[in-house]
């Protein structure tokens, strides 16, 4: 697993845990909360399955879920979305723009 994919998985699980700890994840044990948050983070970008009642999630959780579904998976996979590489290029272009550079420079290239 590469860095950006791991970052997306970890942040997705963290956001889901934080926003839904007392919401959709409330009836679960501690381990159940961790497992379900991780599962939701993985599946949002790939298969869009759910392991908790999605109709009961909070607004911020829904917004994060939509963002992760928009991003989708990495190239070469069957996941939908605009792909992680496209989001990476957009993020690097945005950073170059706000730092006043005319070129995108990553890793001294």
PyMOL commands that place a pseudoatom at each C-alpha (Angstrom):
pseudoatom trace, name=CA, resn=UNK, resi=1, chain=A, elem=C, hetatm=0, pos=[0.000, 0.000, 0.000]
pseudoatom trace, name=CA, resn=UNK, resi=2, chain=A, elem=C, hetatm=0, pos=[1.418, 3.373, -0.989]
pseudoatom trace, name=CA, resn=UNK, resi=3, chain=A, elem=C, hetatm=0, pos=[1.468, 6.524, 1.139]
pseudoatom trace, name=CA, resn=UNK, resi=4, chain=A, elem=C, hetatm=0, pos=[-1.518, 8.387, -0.334]
pseudoatom trace, name=CA, resn=UNK, resi=5, chain=A, elem=C, hetatm=0, pos=[-3.756, 5.313, -0.195]
pseudoatom trace, name=CA, resn=UNK, resi=6, chain=A, elem=C, hetatm=0, pos=[-2.771, 4.629, 3.412]
pseudoatom trace, name=CA, resn=UNK, resi=7, chain=A, elem=C, hetatm=0, pos=[-3.387, 8.269, 4.292]
pseudoatom trace, name=CA, resn=UNK, resi=8, chain=A, elem=C, hetatm=0, pos=[-6.863, 8.156, 2.777]
pseudoatom trace, name=CA, resn=UNK, resi=9, chain=A, elem=C, hetatm=0, pos=[-7.693, 4.921, 4.594]
pseudoatom trace, name=CA, resn=UNK, resi=10, chain=A, elem=C, hetatm=0, pos=[-6.467, 6.176, 7.963]
pseudoatom trace, name=CA, resn=UNK, resi=11, chain=A, elem=C, hetatm=0, pos=[-8.078, 9.614, 7.720]
pseudoatom trace, name=CA, resn=UNK, resi=12, chain=A, elem=C, hetatm=0, pos=[-11.351, 8.105, 6.523]
pseudoatom trace, name=CA, resn=UNK, resi=13, chain=A, elem=C, hetatm=0, pos=[-11.452, 5.704, 9.445]
pseudoatom trace, name=CA, resn=UNK, resi=14, chain=A, elem=C, hetatm=0, pos=[-10.503, 8.471, 11.890]
pseudoatom trace, name=CA, resn=UNK, resi=15, chain=A, elem=C, hetatm=0, pos=[-13.188, 10.839, 10.596]
pseudoatom trace, name=CA, resn=UNK, resi=16, chain=A, elem=C, hetatm=0, pos=[-15.805, 8.090, 10.725]
pseudoatom trace, name=CA, resn=UNK, resi=17, chain=A, elem=C, hetatm=0, pos=[-14.789, 7.193, 14.293]
pseudoatom trace, name=CA, resn=UNK, resi=18, chain=A, elem=C, hetatm=0, pos=[-14.810, 10.788, 15.503]
pseudoatom trace, name=CA, resn=UNK, resi=19, chain=A, elem=C, hetatm=0, pos=[-18.104, 11.827, 13.932]
pseudoatom trace, name=CA, resn=UNK, resi=20, chain=A, elem=C, hetatm=0, pos=[-20.031, 8.596, 14.521]
pseudoatom trace, name=CA, resn=UNK, resi=21, chain=A, elem=C, hetatm=0, pos=[-18.648, 7.369, 17.869]
pseudoatom trace, name=CA, resn=UNK, resi=22, chain=A, elem=C, hetatm=0, pos=[-21.921, 8.195, 19.613]
pseudoatom trace, name=CA, resn=UNK, resi=23, chain=A, elem=C, hetatm=0, pos=[-24.011, 7.970, 16.450]
pseudoatom trace, name=CA, resn=UNK, resi=24, chain=A, elem=C, hetatm=0, pos=[-24.083, 5.084, 13.992]
pseudoatom trace, name=CA, resn=UNK, resi=25, chain=A, elem=C, hetatm=0, pos=[-21.274, 3.279, 15.860]
pseudoatom trace, name=CA, resn=UNK, resi=26, chain=A, elem=C, hetatm=0, pos=[-22.816, 3.741, 19.327]
pseudoatom trace, name=CA, resn=UNK, resi=27, chain=A, elem=C, hetatm=0, pos=[-24.272, 0.238, 19.838]
pseudoatom trace, name=CA, resn=UNK, resi=28, chain=A, elem=C, hetatm=0, pos=[-20.965, -1.459, 18.955]
pseudoatom trace, name=CA, resn=UNK, resi=29, chain=A, elem=C, hetatm=0, pos=[-18.085, -2.501, 21.194]
pseudoatom trace, name=CA, resn=UNK, resi=30, chain=A, elem=C, hetatm=0, pos=[-14.757, -0.685, 21.034]
pseudoatom trace, name=CA, resn=UNK, resi=31, chain=A, elem=C, hetatm=0, pos=[-13.330, -3.296, 18.646]
pseudoatom trace, name=CA, resn=UNK, resi=32, chain=A, elem=C, hetatm=0, pos=[-16.552, -3.222, 16.633]
pseudoatom trace, name=CA, resn=UNK, resi=33, chain=A, elem=C, hetatm=0, pos=[-16.297, 0.544, 16.276]
pseudoatom trace, name=CA, resn=UNK, resi=34, chain=A, elem=C, hetatm=0, pos=[-12.715, 0.282, 15.031]
pseudoatom trace, name=CA, resn=UNK, resi=35, chain=A, elem=C, hetatm=0, pos=[-13.521, -2.504, 12.584]
pseudoatom trace, name=CA, resn=UNK, resi=36, chain=A, elem=C, hetatm=0, pos=[-16.599, -0.804, 11.182]
pseudoatom trace, name=CA, resn=UNK, resi=37, chain=A, elem=C, hetatm=0, pos=[-14.877, 2.570, 10.816]
pseudoatom trace, name=CA, resn=UNK, resi=38, chain=A, elem=C, hetatm=0, pos=[-11.999, 0.890, 8.958]
pseudoatom trace, name=CA, resn=UNK, resi=39, chain=A, elem=C, hetatm=0, pos=[-14.424, -1.081, 6.769]
pseudoatom trace, name=CA, resn=UNK, resi=40, chain=A, elem=C, hetatm=0, pos=[-16.369, 2.055, 5.891]
pseudoatom trace, name=CA, resn=UNK, resi=41, chain=A, elem=C, hetatm=0, pos=[-13.147, 3.890, 5.035]
pseudoatom trace, name=CA, resn=UNK, resi=42, chain=A, elem=C, hetatm=0, pos=[-12.045, 1.113, 2.677]
pseudoatom trace, name=CA, resn=UNK, resi=43, chain=A, elem=C, hetatm=0, pos=[-15.371, 0.473, 1.033]
pseudoatom trace, name=CA, resn=UNK, resi=44, chain=A, elem=C, hetatm=0, pos=[-16.265, 4.130, 0.449]
pseudoatom trace, name=CA, resn=UNK, resi=45, chain=A, elem=C, hetatm=0, pos=[-13.538, 4.366, -2.174]
pseudoatom trace, name=CA, resn=UNK, resi=46, chain=A, elem=C, hetatm=0, pos=[-14.042, 0.944, -3.738]
pseudoatom trace, name=CA, resn=UNK, resi=47, chain=A, elem=C, hetatm=0, pos=[-17.332, -0.947, -3.472]
pseudoatom trace, name=CA, resn=UNK, resi=48, chain=A, elem=C, hetatm=0, pos=[-19.676, 1.358, -1.514]
pseudoatom trace, name=CA, resn=UNK, resi=49, chain=A, elem=C, hetatm=0, pos=[-20.916, -1.356, 0.828]
pseudoatom trace, name=CA, resn=UNK, resi=50, chain=A, elem=C, hetatm=0, pos=[-21.991, -0.446, 4.327]
pseudoatom trace, name=CA, resn=UNK, resi=51, chain=A, elem=C, hetatm=0, pos=[-21.795, -2.156, 7.688]
pseudoatom trace, name=CA, resn=UNK, resi=52, chain=A, elem=C, hetatm=0, pos=[-23.726, 0.441, 9.678]
pseudoatom trace, name=CA, resn=UNK, resi=53, chain=A, elem=C, hetatm=0, pos=[-27.018, 2.243, 9.110]
pseudoatom trace, name=CA, resn=UNK, resi=54, chain=A, elem=C, hetatm=0, pos=[-26.024, 4.969, 6.655]
pseudoatom trace, name=CA, resn=UNK, resi=55, chain=A, elem=C, hetatm=0, pos=[-29.408, 6.693, 6.952]
pseudoatom trace, name=CA, resn=UNK, resi=56, chain=A, elem=C, hetatm=0, pos=[-28.483, 7.669, 10.506]
pseudoatom trace, name=CA, resn=UNK, resi=57, chain=A, elem=C, hetatm=0, pos=[-25.057, 9.238, 9.929]
pseudoatom trace, name=CA, resn=UNK, resi=58, chain=A, elem=C, hetatm=0, pos=[-24.462, 12.884, 10.731]
pseudoatom trace, name=CA, resn=UNK, resi=59, chain=A, elem=C, hetatm=0, pos=[-24.071, 15.617, 8.129]
pseudoatom trace, name=CA, resn=UNK, resi=60, chain=A, elem=C, hetatm=0, pos=[-20.271, 15.955, 8.476]
pseudoatom trace, name=CA, resn=UNK, resi=61, chain=A, elem=C, hetatm=0, pos=[-19.883, 12.189, 8.099]
pseudoatom trace, name=CA, resn=UNK, resi=62, chain=A, elem=C, hetatm=0, pos=[-22.013, 12.207, 4.966]
pseudoatom trace, name=CA, resn=UNK, resi=63, chain=A, elem=C, hetatm=0, pos=[-19.913, 15.021, 3.508]
pseudoatom trace, name=CA, resn=UNK, resi=64, chain=A, elem=C, hetatm=0, pos=[-16.692, 13.093, 4.181]
pseudoatom trace, name=CA, resn=UNK, resi=65, chain=A, elem=C, hetatm=0, pos=[-18.240, 9.961, 2.699]
pseudoatom trace, name=CA, resn=UNK, resi=66, chain=A, elem=C, hetatm=0, pos=[-19.202, 11.823, -0.475]
pseudoatom trace, name=CA, resn=UNK, resi=67, chain=A, elem=C, hetatm=0, pos=[-15.685, 13.250, -0.791]
pseudoatom trace, name=CA, resn=UNK, resi=68, chain=A, elem=C, hetatm=0, pos=[-14.133, 9.795, -0.457]
pseudoatom trace, name=CA, resn=UNK, resi=69, chain=A, elem=C, hetatm=0, pos=[-16.545, 8.343, -3.020]
pseudoatom trace, name=CA, resn=UNK, resi=70, chain=A, elem=C, hetatm=0, pos=[-15.663, 11.197, -5.386]
pseudoatom trace, name=CA, resn=UNK, resi=71, chain=A, elem=C, hetatm=0, pos=[-11.938, 10.465, -5.002]
pseudoatom trace, name=CA, resn=UNK, resi=72, chain=A, elem=C, hetatm=0, pos=[-12.391, 6.735, -5.556]
pseudoatom trace, name=CA, resn=UNK, resi=73, chain=A, elem=C, hetatm=0, pos=[-9.564, 4.239, -5.888]
pseudoatom trace, name=CA, resn=UNK, resi=74, chain=A, elem=C, hetatm=0, pos=[-6.156, 4.153, -7.511]
pseudoatom trace, name=CA, resn=UNK, resi=75, chain=A, elem=C, hetatm=0, pos=[-5.589, 3.614, -11.229]
pseudoatom trace, name=CA, resn=UNK, resi=76, chain=A, elem=C, hetatm=0, pos=[-5.510, 0.018, -12.305]
pseudoatom trace, name=CA, resn=UNK, resi=77, chain=A, elem=C, hetatm=0, pos=[-8.344, -0.887, -9.972]
pseudoatom trace, name=CA, resn=UNK, resi=78, chain=A, elem=C, hetatm=0, pos=[-12.029, -1.170, -10.698]
pseudoatom trace, name=CA, resn=UNK, resi=79, chain=A, elem=C, hetatm=0, pos=[-13.112, 1.500, -8.206]
pseudoatom trace, name=CA, resn=UNK, resi=80, chain=A, elem=C, hetatm=0, pos=[-14.986, 4.497, -9.486]
pseudoatom trace, name=CA, resn=UNK, resi=81, chain=A, elem=C, hetatm=0, pos=[-14.202, 8.130, -8.807]
pseudoatom trace, name=CA, resn=UNK, resi=82, chain=A, elem=C, hetatm=0, pos=[-11.657, 10.498, -10.286]
pseudoatom trace, name=CA, resn=UNK, resi=83, chain=A, elem=C, hetatm=0, pos=[-8.764, 8.360, -8.938]
pseudoatom trace, name=CA, resn=UNK, resi=84, chain=A, elem=C, hetatm=0, pos=[-6.210, 9.098, -6.268]
pseudoatom trace, name=CA, resn=UNK, resi=85, chain=A, elem=C, hetatm=0, pos=[-3.553, 10.231, -8.744]
pseudoatom trace, name=CA, resn=UNK, resi=86, chain=A, elem=C, hetatm=0, pos=[-5.839, 12.943, -10.113]
pseudoatom trace, name=CA, resn=UNK, resi=87, chain=A, elem=C, hetatm=0, pos=[-6.481, 14.236, -6.601]
pseudoatom trace, name=CA, resn=UNK, resi=88, chain=A, elem=C, hetatm=0, pos=[-2.719, 14.166, -5.957]
pseudoatom trace, name=CA, resn=UNK, resi=89, chain=A, elem=C, hetatm=0, pos=[-1.978, 16.192, -9.076]
pseudoatom trace, name=CA, resn=UNK, resi=90, chain=A, elem=C, hetatm=0, pos=[-4.704, 18.686, -8.164]
pseudoatom trace, name=CA, resn=UNK, resi=91, chain=A, elem=C, hetatm=0, pos=[-3.329, 19.016, -4.623]
pseudoatom trace, name=CA, resn=UNK, resi=92, chain=A, elem=C, hetatm=0, pos=[0.227, 19.566, -5.891]
pseudoatom trace, name=CA, resn=UNK, resi=93, chain=A, elem=C, hetatm=0, pos=[-1.002, 22.114, -8.460]
pseudoatom trace, name=CA, resn=UNK, resi=94, chain=A, elem=C, hetatm=0, pos=[-2.948, 23.922, -5.755]
pseudoatom trace, name=CA, resn=UNK, resi=95, chain=A, elem=C, hetatm=0, pos=[0.126, 24.014, -3.512]
pseudoatom trace, name=CA, resn=UNK, resi=96, chain=A, elem=C, hetatm=0, pos=[2.300, 25.361, -6.333]
pseudoatom trace, name=CA, resn=UNK, resi=97, chain=A, elem=C, hetatm=0, pos=[-0.289, 28.044, -7.012]
pseudoatom trace, name=CA, resn=UNK, resi=98, chain=A, elem=C, hetatm=0, pos=[-0.598, 29.262, -3.424]
pseudoatom trace, name=CA, resn=UNK, resi=99, chain=A, elem=C, hetatm=0, pos=[3.195, 29.308, -3.001]
pseudoatom trace, name=CA, resn=UNK, resi=100, chain=A, elem=C, hetatm=0, pos=[3.568, 31.433, -6.149]
pseudoatom trace, name=CA, resn=UNK, resi=101, chain=A, elem=C, hetatm=0, pos=[5.329, 28.870, -8.345]
pseudoatom trace, name=CA, resn=UNK, resi=102, chain=A, elem=C, hetatm=0, pos=[4.764, 28.579, -12.080]
pseudoatom trace, name=CA, resn=UNK, resi=103, chain=A, elem=C, hetatm=0, pos=[5.609, 24.880, -12.051]
pseudoatom trace, name=CA, resn=UNK, resi=104, chain=A, elem=C, hetatm=0, pos=[4.642, 21.897, -9.955]
pseudoatom trace, name=CA, resn=UNK, resi=105, chain=A, elem=C, hetatm=0, pos=[7.772, 20.588, -8.243]
pseudoatom trace, name=CA, resn=UNK, resi=106, chain=A, elem=C, hetatm=0, pos=[7.654, 17.326, -6.331]
pseudoatom trace, name=CA, resn=UNK, resi=107, chain=A, elem=C, hetatm=0, pos=[10.748, 15.457, -5.200]
pseudoatom trace, name=CA, resn=UNK, resi=108, chain=A, elem=C, hetatm=0, pos=[13.018, 18.096, -6.818]
pseudoatom trace, name=CA, resn=UNK, resi=109, chain=A, elem=C, hetatm=0, pos=[11.491, 17.332, -10.207]
for i in range(1, 109): cmd.bond("trace and resi %d" % i, "trace and resi %d" % (i + 1))
show_as sticks, trace
zoom trace
